[in-house]
Amino acid sequence: MERTFLEQDTVKVAELLIGCHLVRQTKNGLIRVQITETEAYKGSEDPASHAYRGMTPRNQVMFGEVGVLYVYFIYGMHFCMNIVAHEPGAVGAVLIRGAVPIEGIELMRTNRAGVPDKALLNGPAKLTQALEVTKELNGYDLIDDPERRLTLELPPTTSPESRDKTNKLPQTKKNRRTPRIGISSGTELLWRFVAVDSATRCKQ
């Protein structure tokens, strides 16, 4: 994955990330998942965003370099994972809401003990638990870390050369576009994307 892929409009990136892979290297083995659901969050123009009222110690990662993880704690018990993505000088991040297993499903079953396979990754907090993502990875660089503890990859059937000049991936299936969920402001914005063929979907 090239950093320039993420250095464009946050909403556009949220759709382009559908189908991309997250690869997590844990002490017990490799986990690979395919992203099936995302939500875009911007800056002062987005009342549902953590960055709506400006920079704080919590959200400062959203204002920085693209390709970095923004991980935050909610409800006193769950972590959510976002990928910082925005145009130069802008603010934004994409919440990774859901995925499907590609490799390492036994590790994910261990990390999400007692839940059926269809519920392993169908929610942002479920995804971070399965991938062992915690606040320790807040600010983590998905692009340049030589240890490759967590990486973001293009779908295996594509390459940087297959993108057009606007960094748009070839789309073989249309993604479903809906309002974001679990928010009370900015509900009119269709900034949530779901893979139409996803077997793992969040409740509507």
Short mmCIF file of the C-alpha atoms (twelve columns), coordinates in Angstrom:
data_MODEL
# 
_entry.id   MODEL 
# 
loop_
_atom_site.group_PDB 
_atom_site.id 
_atom_site.type_symbol 
_atom_site.label_atom_id 
_atom_site.label_alt_id 
_atom_site.label_comp_id 
_atom_site.label_asym_id 
_atom_site.label_seq_id 
_atom_site.Cartn_x 
_atom_site.Cartn_y 
_atom_site.Cartn_z 
_atom_site.pdbx_PDB_model_num 
ATOM 1   C CA . MET A 1   0.000   0.000   0.000   1 
ATOM 2   C CA . GLU A 2   1.344   3.432   -0.942  1 
ATOM 3   C CA . ARG A 3   0.732   6.366   1.383   1 
ATOM 4   C CA . THR A 4   -0.667  8.420   -1.508  1 
ATOM 5   C CA . PHE A 5   -3.588  5.977   -1.696  1 
ATOM 6   C CA . LEU A 6   -4.781  7.397   1.633   1 
ATOM 7   C CA . GLU A 7   -3.929  11.027  0.860   1 
ATOM 8   C CA . GLN A 8   -7.262  11.907  -0.736  1 
ATOM 9   C CA . ASP A 9   -10.830 12.672  0.310   1 
ATOM 10  C CA . THR A 10  -11.723 10.639  3.405   1 
ATOM 11  C CA . VAL A 11  -15.095 9.524   2.029   1 
ATOM 12  C CA . LYS A 12  -13.480 8.305   -1.166  1 
ATOM 13  C CA . VAL A 13  -10.892 6.349   0.799   1 
ATOM 14  C CA . ALA A 14  -13.630 4.794   2.945   1 
ATOM 15  C CA . GLU A 15  -15.084 3.206   -0.173  1 
ATOM 16  C CA . LEU A 16  -11.728 2.272   -1.680  1 
ATOM 17  C CA . LEU A 17  -10.768 0.392   1.494   1 
ATOM 18  C CA . ILE A 18  -13.601 -2.094  0.936   1 
ATOM 19  C CA . GLY A 19  -11.898 -5.279  -0.212  1 
ATOM 20  C CA . CYS A 20  -8.451  -4.314  1.075   1 
ATOM 21  C CA . HIS A 21  -6.684  -6.573  3.564   1 
ATOM 22  C CA . LEU A 22  -5.480  -5.970  7.100   1 
ATOM 23  C CA . VAL A 23  -2.648  -8.290  8.093   1 
ATOM 24  C CA . ARG A 24  -1.802  -8.658  11.784  1 
ATOM 25  C CA . GLN A 25  1.337   -10.395 12.989  1 
ATOM 26  C CA . THR A 26  0.760   -11.665 16.529  1 
ATOM 27  C CA . LYS A 27  3.016   -13.680 18.815  1 
ATOM 28  C CA . ASN A 28  0.868   -16.724 18.030  1 
ATOM 29  C CA . GLY A 29  0.728   -16.350 14.276  1 
ATOM 30  C CA . LEU A 30  -0.605  -14.376 11.324  1 
ATOM 31  C CA . ILE A 31  -4.136  -13.032 10.976  1 
ATOM 32  C CA . ARG A 32  -5.453  -11.726 7.666   1 
ATOM 33  C CA . VAL A 33  -8.901  -10.217 7.106   1 
ATOM 34  C CA . GLN A 34  -10.670 -8.495  4.234   1 
ATOM 35  C CA . ILE A 35  -12.399 -5.199  4.993   1 
ATOM 36  C CA . THR A 36  -16.140 -5.259  4.295   1 
ATOM 37  C CA . GLU A 37  -17.482 -2.216  6.140   1 
ATOM 38  C CA . THR A 38  -16.157 1.299   6.746   1 
ATOM 39  C CA . GLU A 39  -17.279 4.767   7.831   1 
ATOM 40  C CA . ALA A 40  -15.671 8.106   7.017   1 
ATOM 41  C CA . TYR A 41  -15.195 10.846  9.621   1 
ATOM 42  C CA . LYS A 42  -13.864 14.298  8.755   1 
ATOM 43  C CA . GLY A 43  -13.095 17.495  10.678  1 
ATOM 44  C CA . SER A 44  -14.990 20.695  11.478  1 
ATOM 45  C CA . GLU A 45  -17.638 20.019  8.808   1 
ATOM 46  C CA . ASP A 46  -18.606 16.681  10.396  1 
ATOM 47  C CA . PRO A 47  -20.558 16.954  13.682  1 
ATOM 48  C CA . ALA A 48  -20.206 13.210  14.298  1 
ATOM 49  C CA . SER A 49  -16.414 13.332  14.167  1 
ATOM 50  C CA . HIS A 50  -14.062 13.372  17.134  1 
ATOM 51  C CA . ALA A 51  -12.272 16.203  15.304  1 
ATOM 52  C CA . TYR A 52  -15.365 18.400  14.968  1 
ATOM 53  C CA . ARG A 53  -14.349 20.839  17.721  1 
ATOM 54  C CA . GLY A 54  -10.661 20.912  16.903  1 
ATOM 55  C CA . MET A 55  -7.522  19.122  18.009  1 
ATOM 56  C CA . THR A 56  -7.283  17.503  21.439  1 
ATOM 57  C CA . PRO A 57  -4.782  15.061  22.978  1 
ATOM 58  C CA . ARG A 58  -7.226  12.271  22.128  1 
ATOM 59  C CA . ASN A 59  -7.857  13.058  18.462  1 
ATOM 60  C CA . GLN A 60  -4.576  14.657  17.390  1 
ATOM 61  C CA . VAL A 61  -3.646  11.616  15.282  1 
ATOM 62  C CA . MET A 62  -6.537  12.470  12.923  1 
ATOM 63  C CA . PHE A 63  -4.811  15.741  12.033  1 
ATOM 64  C CA . GLY A 64  -1.499  14.123  11.163  1 
ATOM 65  C CA . GLU A 65  0.053   11.916  8.534   1 
ATOM 66  C CA . VAL A 66  -2.146  9.521   6.601   1 
ATOM 67  C CA . GLY A 67  -1.659  5.780   7.007   1 
ATOM 68  C CA . VAL A 68  -1.487  6.003   10.795  1 
ATOM 69  C CA . LEU A 69  -3.881  4.225   13.158  1 
ATOM 70  C CA . TYR A 70  -6.263  6.168   15.381  1 
ATOM 71  C CA . VAL A 71  -7.363  3.811   18.148  1 
ATOM 72  C CA . TYR A 72  -9.731  4.944   20.866  1 
ATOM 73  C CA . PHE A 73  -11.577 3.418   23.839  1 
ATOM 74  C CA . ILE A 74  -15.389 3.506   24.069  1 
ATOM 75  C CA . TYR A 75  -17.935 2.568   26.728  1 
ATOM 76  C CA . GLY A 76  -15.076 1.821   29.117  1 
ATOM 77  C CA . MET A 77  -14.545 -1.592  27.535  1 
ATOM 78  C CA . HIS A 78  -14.003 -1.557  23.748  1 
ATOM 79  C CA . PHE A 79  -11.400 -0.329  21.263  1 
ATOM 80  C CA . CYS A 80  -12.170 1.007   17.791  1 
ATOM 81  C CA . MET A 81  -9.655  1.201   14.952  1 
ATOM 82  C CA . ASN A 82  -9.478  3.991   12.370  1 
ATOM 83  C CA . ILE A 83  -7.068  4.612   9.507   1 
ATOM 84  C CA . VAL A 84  -6.087  8.261   9.111   1 
ATOM 85  C CA . ALA A 85  -6.929  9.329   5.538   1 
ATOM 86  C CA . HIS A 86  -7.452  12.822  4.188   1 
ATOM 87  C CA . GLU A 87  -6.350  15.307  1.582   1 
ATOM 88  C CA . PRO A 88  -3.247  17.427  2.330   1 
ATOM 89  C CA . GLY A 89  -4.074  20.001  4.993   1 
ATOM 90  C CA . ALA A 90  -7.402  18.350  5.855   1 
ATOM 91  C CA . VAL A 91  -8.520  16.132  8.747   1 
ATOM 92  C CA . GLY A 92  -10.104 12.706  8.662   1 
ATOM 93  C CA . ALA A 93  -10.036 9.013   9.418   1 
ATOM 94  C CA . VAL A 94  -11.884 5.897   8.318   1 
ATOM 95  C CA . LEU A 95  -13.446 3.669   10.968  1 
ATOM 96  C CA . ILE A 96  -13.043 -0.011  10.104  1 
ATOM 97  C CA . ARG A 97  -16.400 -1.452  11.079  1 
ATOM 98  C CA . GLY A 98  -16.291 -4.990  9.754   1 
ATOM 99  C CA . ALA A 99  -14.320 -7.642  7.914   1 
ATOM 100 C CA . VAL A 100 -14.281 -11.309 6.944   1 
ATOM 101 C CA . PRO A 101 -11.573 -13.836 7.866   1 
ATOM 102 C CA . ILE A 102 -9.010  -14.807 5.232   1 
ATOM 103 C CA . GLU A 103 -6.237  -16.420 7.276   1 
ATOM 104 C CA . GLY A 104 -5.734  -17.271 10.939  1 
ATOM 105 C CA . ILE A 105 -9.355  -17.985 11.791  1 
ATOM 106 C CA . GLU A 106 -8.358  -20.273 14.683  1 
ATOM 107 C CA . LEU A 107 -6.488  -17.376 16.293  1 
ATOM 108 C CA . MET A 108 -9.527  -15.141 15.821  1 
ATOM 109 C CA . ARG A 109 -11.765 -17.790 17.372  1 
ATOM 110 C CA . THR A 110 -9.438  -17.904 20.370  1 
ATOM 111 C CA . ASN A 111 -9.454  -14.112 20.703  1 
ATOM 112 C CA . ARG A 112 -13.268 -14.046 20.372  1 
ATOM 113 C CA . ALA A 113 -13.975 -17.180 22.369  1 
ATOM 114 C CA . GLY A 114 -17.540 -18.419 22.490  1 
ATOM 115 C CA . VAL A 115 -18.965 -16.542 19.506  1 
ATOM 116 C CA . PRO A 116 -20.068 -18.057 16.175  1 
ATOM 117 C CA . ASP A 117 -17.913 -17.446 13.126  1 
ATOM 118 C CA . LYS A 118 -20.461 -15.076 11.612  1 
ATOM 119 C CA . ALA A 119 -19.993 -12.774 14.625  1 
ATOM 120 C CA . LEU A 120 -16.191 -12.824 14.717  1 
ATOM 121 C CA . LEU A 121 -15.670 -9.535  12.881  1 
ATOM 122 C CA . ASN A 122 -19.076 -7.918  12.345  1 
ATOM 123 C CA . GLY A 123 -18.487 -4.796  14.389  1 
ATOM 124 C CA . PRO A 124 -15.620 -2.383  15.112  1 
ATOM 125 C CA . ALA A 125 -14.962 -3.580  18.662  1 
ATOM 126 C CA . LYS A 126 -15.217 -7.231  17.609  1 
ATOM 127 C CA . LEU A 127 -12.666 -6.582  14.886  1 
ATOM 128 C CA . THR A 128 -10.106 -5.025  17.224  1 
ATOM 129 C CA . GLN A 129 -10.528 -7.852  19.715  1 
ATOM 130 C CA . ALA A 130 -10.020 -10.489 17.019  1 
ATOM 131 C CA . LEU A 131 -6.931  -8.706  15.677  1 
ATOM 132 C CA . GLU A 132 -5.507  -7.905  19.129  1 
ATOM 133 C CA . VAL A 133 -5.587  -4.171  18.479  1 
ATOM 134 C CA . THR A 134 -5.460  -2.027  21.618  1 
ATOM 135 C CA . LYS A 135 -4.579  1.549   22.543  1 
ATOM 136 C CA . GLU A 136 -0.908  0.569   22.295  1 
ATOM 137 C CA . LEU A 137 -1.296  0.779   18.511  1 
ATOM 138 C CA . ASN A 138 -2.687  4.313   18.556  1 
ATOM 139 C CA . GLY A 139 -0.382  6.292   16.272  1 
ATOM 140 C CA . TYR A 140 1.015   3.138   14.672  1 
ATOM 141 C CA . ASP A 141 2.216   3.596   11.074  1 
ATOM 142 C CA . LEU A 142 0.629   0.978   8.818   1 
ATOM 143 C CA . ILE A 143 2.866   1.886   5.906   1 
ATOM 144 C CA . ASP A 144 6.443   2.106   7.195   1 
ATOM 145 C CA . ASP A 145 6.879   -0.060  10.288  1 
ATOM 146 C CA . PRO A 146 9.735   -2.502  9.471   1 
ATOM 147 C CA . GLU A 147 8.367   -4.992  12.004  1 
ATOM 148 C CA . ARG A 148 5.095   -5.175  10.018  1 
ATOM 149 C CA . ARG A 149 3.011   -5.847  13.103  1 
ATOM 150 C CA . LEU A 150 -0.044  -4.588  11.246  1 
ATOM 151 C CA . THR A 151 -0.170  -3.760  7.562   1 
ATOM 152 C CA . LEU A 152 -2.755  -2.589  5.059   1 
ATOM 153 C CA . GLU A 153 -2.670  -4.237  1.647   1 
ATOM 154 C CA . LEU A 154 -4.479  -3.831  -1.646  1 
ATOM 155 C CA . PRO A 155 -6.759  -6.715  -2.651  1 
ATOM 156 C CA . PRO A 156 -4.585  -9.536  -4.001  1 
ATOM 157 C CA . THR A 157 -6.118  -9.214  -7.482  1 
ATOM 158 C CA . THR A 158 -4.984  -5.589  -7.843  1 
ATOM 159 C CA . SER A 159 -1.728  -3.680  -7.880  1 
ATOM 160 C CA . PRO A 160 -0.682  -0.020  -7.767  1 
ATOM 161 C CA . GLU A 161 -0.459  -0.135  -11.564 1 
ATOM 162 C CA . SER A 162 -4.107  -1.209  -11.867 1 
ATOM 163 C CA . ARG A 163 -5.372  2.030   -10.324 1 
ATOM 164 C CA . ASP A 164 -6.271  4.960   -12.501 1 
ATOM 165 C CA . LYS A 165 -4.699  8.396   -12.086 1 
ATOM 166 C CA . THR A 166 -7.158  9.305   -9.309  1 
ATOM 167 C CA . ASN A 167 -6.129  6.302   -7.146  1 
ATOM 168 C CA . LYS A 168 -9.460  4.621   -7.801  1 
ATOM 169 C CA . LEU A 169 -9.483  0.828   -7.754  1 
ATOM 170 C CA . PRO A 170 -11.377 -1.086  -10.437 1 
ATOM 171 C CA . GLN A 171 -14.772 -1.993  -8.985  1 
ATOM 172 C CA . THR A 172 -16.231 -5.361  -9.901  1 
ATOM 173 C CA . LYS A 173 -19.150 -5.124  -7.483  1 
ATOM 174 C CA . LYS A 174 -20.938 -2.053  -6.229  1 
ATOM 175 C CA . ASN A 175 -20.676 -1.279  -2.529  1 
ATOM 176 C CA . ARG A 176 -23.761 -0.300  -0.571  1 
ATOM 177 C CA . ARG A 177 -23.659 3.301   0.676   1 
ATOM 178 C CA . THR A 178 -25.721 4.265   3.744   1 
ATOM 179 C CA . PRO A 179 -25.831 6.740   6.636   1 
ATOM 180 C CA . ARG A 180 -23.385 6.006   9.432   1 
ATOM 181 C CA . ILE A 181 -24.806 4.158   12.416  1 
ATOM 182 C CA . GLY A 182 -24.566 4.678   16.166  1 
ATOM 183 C CA . ILE A 183 -24.419 8.468   15.876  1 
ATOM 184 C CA . SER A 184 -26.883 11.285  16.602  1 
ATOM 185 C CA . SER A 185 -25.415 14.037  14.381  1 
ATOM 186 C CA . GLY A 186 -24.498 13.990  10.722  1 
ATOM 187 C CA . THR A 187 -26.962 11.178  10.097  1 
ATOM 188 C CA . GLU A 188 -27.874 12.590  6.683   1 
ATOM 189 C CA . LEU A 189 -24.384 11.937  5.315   1 
ATOM 190 C CA . LEU A 190 -24.019 8.717   3.332   1 
ATOM 191 C CA . TRP A 191 -20.509 7.999   4.542   1 
ATOM 192 C CA . ARG A 192 -20.831 4.317   5.436   1 
ATOM 193 C CA . PHE A 193 -19.854 1.639   2.912   1 
ATOM 194 C CA . VAL A 194 -20.666 -2.064  3.025   1 
ATOM 195 C CA . ALA A 195 -19.563 -4.758  0.566   1 
ATOM 196 C CA . VAL A 196 -22.699 -6.087  -1.116  1 
ATOM 197 C CA . ASP A 197 -21.415 -9.654  -1.004  1 
ATOM 198 C CA . SER A 198 -20.286 -9.500  2.612   1 
ATOM 199 C CA . ALA A 199 -21.255 -12.470 4.756   1 
ATOM 200 C CA . THR A 200 -20.517 -10.412 7.852   1 
ATOM 201 C CA . ARG A 201 -22.793 -7.393  8.247   1 
ATOM 202 C CA . CYS A 202 -23.636 -5.157  11.147  1 
ATOM 203 C CA . LYS A 203 -27.247 -4.648  12.170  1 
ATOM 204 C CA . GLN A 204 -29.062 -1.972  10.164  1 
# 
